[in-house]
């Protein structure tokens, strides 16, 4: 039996952590032992990038590191890695069967108490990491923190990467409420590293952290503002630490916001491995992160006309992507490939993206806004734009190719659309639009 066959909902029957804890107990998982060697990454945007940076840093420090991220782009296996290698199909199927069986037993004991899909994936990851003897666990939180299953780990090292208005029906009606929900992933005694975008809620966060006996470290108190020079040939970053001094490196991850994410990752690493942060500065850091990538997060392909791809799905996320894309384009012409999920703040995201592109091809992402509706909304905001419609990602790429290789393609709008465009692009072997 596979988790995918259970048709688990996005959200469980009710909020709370007791259900996940009971299923973990049925599986024989030692959450306390796993938690002691865990790092949990929470926040609105940038969680996946910070998680991958940390996995690379711990691996560079000689630790056998397990990485759990979500969601995936093309295959469920992508969520689970140890030492940079995704889980094998046979191992995943065996562990999924164990989790599915434990869920079935739980539903017999507690009828109707259905877990969410994320809970099942999280437990599968813990089973694999425990079985494989991972030295370090880097775990990306799901939604929020207060009722997120990752809170059960009681991880001593936590990051709150960023803050944005997302999942507000679940997490709260204000940014402050969202921030405090996410902060709750940290147990008493934990050290929490906070990114620059949370500064507006500093007073509230520090008050609650003090009541919870949580130690907070603000990136802006330790690091000078980063410098970033990004181009399609590479992303040069300069960071300056208050004690260690300057670090210059070229990242494979594009986008100015990745410099902010890098600060968070390095500060978490400094707390978890202060010995190597000091002894390895800066050579270990530069070598460990040289090849670190996060698919569909400002990902660049240079074949044919070239493609820049980002899965940002909040107004702030897509705004950061637009800013970064404009830097990479450096005034070169571009065609926007746009698809958006219907459950996202579509109007607010269109307000950000429409002024930036005058040539656009719209399509419907999986469960997304219909192409005709998206086209009309885009034209309303950018009346002079050339807006065309395509049935799907393959058709959008084909239509874009009619413009030749002179216009770089930019795919924005959300995860499902980014995954569809990426899959279509990778399936194409042509090196130019003329082929």
KAHU-V726668 format. One record per residue. N is the residue number from 1. SS is DSSP state (~ for helix, > for strand, _ for the rest). PHI is phi as a letter, one per 30 degrees, with the letter a starting at -180 (* if undefined). PSI is psi in whole degrees, 0 to 359 (none if undefined). Layout:
# KAHU-V726668
n = [N	N]
ss = [SS	SS]
phi = [PHI	PHI]
psi = [PSI	PSI]
This chain:
# KAHU-V726668
n = [1	2	3	4	5	6	7	8	9	10	11	12	13	14	15	16	17	18	19	20	21	22	23	24	25	26	27	28	29	30	31	32	33	34	35	36	37	38	39	40	41	42	43	44	45	46	47	48	49	50	51	52	53	54	55	56	57	58	59	60	61	62	63	64	65	66	67	68	69	70	71	72	73	74	75	76	77	78	79	80	81	82	83	84	85	86	87	88	89	90	91	92	93	94	95	96	97	98	99	100	101	102	103	104	105	106	107	108	109	110	111	112	113	114	115	116	117	118	119	120	121	122	123	124	125	126	127	128	129	130	131	132	133	134	135	136	137	138	139	140	141	142	143	144	145	146	147	148	149	150	151	152	153	154	155	156	157	158	159	160	161	162	163	164	165	166	167	168	169	170	171	172	173	174	175	176	177	178	179	180	181	182	183	184	185	186	187	188	189	190	191	192	193	194	195	196	197	198	199	200	201	202	203	204	205	206	207	208	209	210	211	212	213	214	215	216	217	218	219	220	221	222	223	224	225	226	227	228	229	230	231	232	233	234	235	236	237	238	239	240	241	242	243	244	245	246	247	248	249	250	251	252	253	254	255	256	257	258	259	260	261	262	263	264	265	266	267	268	269	270	271	272	273	274	275	276	277	278	279	280	281	282	283	284	285	286	287	288	289	290	291	292	293	294	295	296	297	298	299	300	301	302	303	304	305	306	307	308	309	310	311	312	313	314	315	316	317	318	319	320	321	322	323	324	325	326	327	328	329	330	331	332	333	334	335	336	337	338	339	340	341	342	343	344	345	346	347	348	349	350	351	352	353	354	355	356	357	358	359	360	361	362	363	364	365	366	367	368	369	370	371	372	373	374	375	376	377	378	379	380	381	382	383	384	385	386	387	388	389	390	391	392	393	394	395	396	397	398	399	400	401	402	403	404	405	406	407	408	409	410	411	412	413	414	415	416	417	418	419	420	421	422	423	424	425	426	427	428	429	430	431	432	433	434	435]
ss = [_	_	~	~	~	~	_	_	>	_	_	_	_	_	_	_	_	~	~	~	~	~	~	~	~	~	_	_	_	_	~	~	~	~	~	~	_	>	>	>	>	>	_	_	_	_	~	~	~	~	~	~	~	~	~	~	~	~	~	~	_	_	_	_	>	>	>	>	_	_	_	_	_	_	_	~	~	~	~	>	>	>	_	_	>	>	_	_	~	~	~	~	~	~	~	~	~	~	~	~	~	~	~	~	~	~	~	~	~	_	_	_	_	_	_	>	~	~	~	~	~	~	~	~	~	~	~	~	~	~	~	~	_	_	_	>	>	>	>	>	_	_	_	_	_	_	_	_	~	~	~	~	~	_	_	_	>	>	>	>	_	_	_	_	_	_	_	~	~	~	~	_	_	_	~	~	~	~	~	~	~	~	~	_	_	_	_	_	_	_	>	>	>	>	_	~	~	~	~	~	~	~	~	~	~	~	~	~	~	~	~	~	_	_	>	>	>	>	~	~	~	~	>	_	_	_	>	>	>	>	>	_	_	>	>	>	>	>	>	>	>	_	_	_	>	>	>	>	>	>	>	_	_	_	_	_	~	~	~	~	~	~	~	~	~	~	~	~	~	~	~	~	_	~	~	~	~	~	~	_	_	_	~	~	~	~	~	~	~	_	_	_	_	_	_	_	_	_	>	>	>	_	_	_	_	_	>	>	>	_	_	_	_	_	~	~	~	~	~	~	~	~	~	~	~	~	~	~	~	_	_	_	_	>	>	>	>	>	_	_	>	_	_	_	_	~	~	~	~	~	~	~	~	~	~	~	_	_	>	>	>	>	_	_	_	_	_	>	_	_	~	~	~	~	~	~	~	~	~	~	~	_	_	_	_	>	>	>	>	_	_	_	~	~	~	~	~	~	~	~	~	_	_	_	_	_	_	>	>	>	>	>	_	_	~	~	~	~	~	~	~	~	~	~	~	~	~	_	_	_	_	_	_	_	_]
phi = [*	c	e	d	d	d	h	d	d	d	c	d	e	b	d	k	c	d	d	d	d	d	d	d	d	d	d	i	d	c	d	d	d	d	d	d	c	c	b	c	c	c	k	c	b	i	e	d	d	d	d	d	d	d	e	d	d	d	d	d	d	j	c	d	c	c	b	b	b	a	d	c	c	b	b	e	e	e	d	b	b	b	h	i	c	d	d	d	e	d	d	d	d	d	d	e	d	d	d	d	d	d	d	d	d	d	d	d	d	b	e	i	d	d	d	d	d	d	e	d	d	e	d	d	d	d	e	d	d	d	d	d	i	d	d	b	c	c	b	d	d	d	c	i	a	e	c	d	e	d	d	d	d	h	d	d	b	b	b	c	d	a	b	b	d	b	h	d	d	c	c	k	c	b	d	d	d	d	d	d	d	d	d	d	d	d	d	e	j	d	c	c	c	c	d	d	d	c	e	d	c	e	d	d	d	d	d	d	d	d	d	c	i	c	d	c	b	c	e	d	d	c	c	d	e	d	c	b	b	c	a	d	d	l	c	d	b	b	c	b	c	e	c	d	j	c	b	c	a	c	c	d	c	c	j	e	d	d	d	d	d	d	e	d	d	d	d	d	d	d	d	d	b	d	d	d	d	d	d	c	d	c	d	d	d	d	d	d	c	e	c	d	b	b	e	i	c	h	d	c	b	c	d	h	d	j	b	c	b	b	c	e	b	b	e	d	d	d	d	d	d	d	e	d	d	d	d	d	d	h	i	d	d	b	c	d	c	b	b	b	d	d	d	c	d	e	e	d	d	d	e	d	d	d	d	c	b	c	b	b	c	c	a	c	d	e	i	c	d	e	e	d	d	d	d	d	d	d	d	d	d	b	e	d	d	d	c	b	c	b	d	a	d	e	d	d	d	d	d	d	d	d	d	i	c	d	c	d	c	b	c	b	k	l	d	d	d	e	d	d	d	d	d	d	d	d	d	c	c	d	c	b	d	d	d]
psi = [137	152	322	335	349	348	47	143	165	323	146	176	321	160	159	166	351	320	311	321	320	318	322	321	319	328	353	20	135	88	326	315	318	321	325	335	24	152	129	132	115	173	183	308	150	359	312	320	315	320	316	323	315	319	320	320	314	322	319	336	2	10	137	106	128	137	126	118	167	160	179	166	309	327	145	329	332	339	345	122	147	128	37	2	130	155	141	147	315	319	316	316	320	316	323	321	321	316	317	320	318	323	318	317	321	320	333	316	326	77	133	353	73	127	164	161	322	321	316	317	319	314	324	317	315	320	314	315	321	314	320	355	42	135	325	141	124	114	122	125	162	259	124	214	322	316	20	137	332	342	333	339	337	50	138	344	124	146	137	100	314	172	131	163	90	148	37	331	335	321	340	167	354	163	325	315	321	315	317	328	314	324	331	352	341	130	167	137	348	158	127	126	128	131	170	328	353	2	328	340	23	313	313	318	316	325	310	320	321	319	329	357	41	133	124	139	120	125	318	341	342	327	141	159	131	156	140	130	103	139	170	340	349	160	102	128	139	120	149	116	142	329	320	340	211	145	121	131	162	123	150	347	127	160	130	326	339	335	321	318	321	319	314	312	316	324	324	315	321	323	323	325	67	331	310	334	319	310	330	5	129	359	316	319	313	315	322	327	358	318	12	128	159	103	139	15	97	48	136	134	134	3	146	226	343	145	131	129	131	142	14	136	20	162	317	320	314	331	317	322	316	315	316	320	316	325	315	322	325	50	6	149	149	154	124	129	117	130	140	141	144	338	9	166	75	313	314	322	322	325	329	316	327	319	344	342	129	0	119	144	121	150	171	121	170	122	27	181	131	145	318	319	318	320	316	317	323	313	328	324	335	75	332	356	148	109	123	160	146	152	325	186	319	314	324	317	318	318	320	325	340	340	357	190	8	341	120	140	139	119	119	163	336	175	311	320	317	318	318	315	318	315	317	320	314	335	348	128	350	141	345	163	341	343	none]
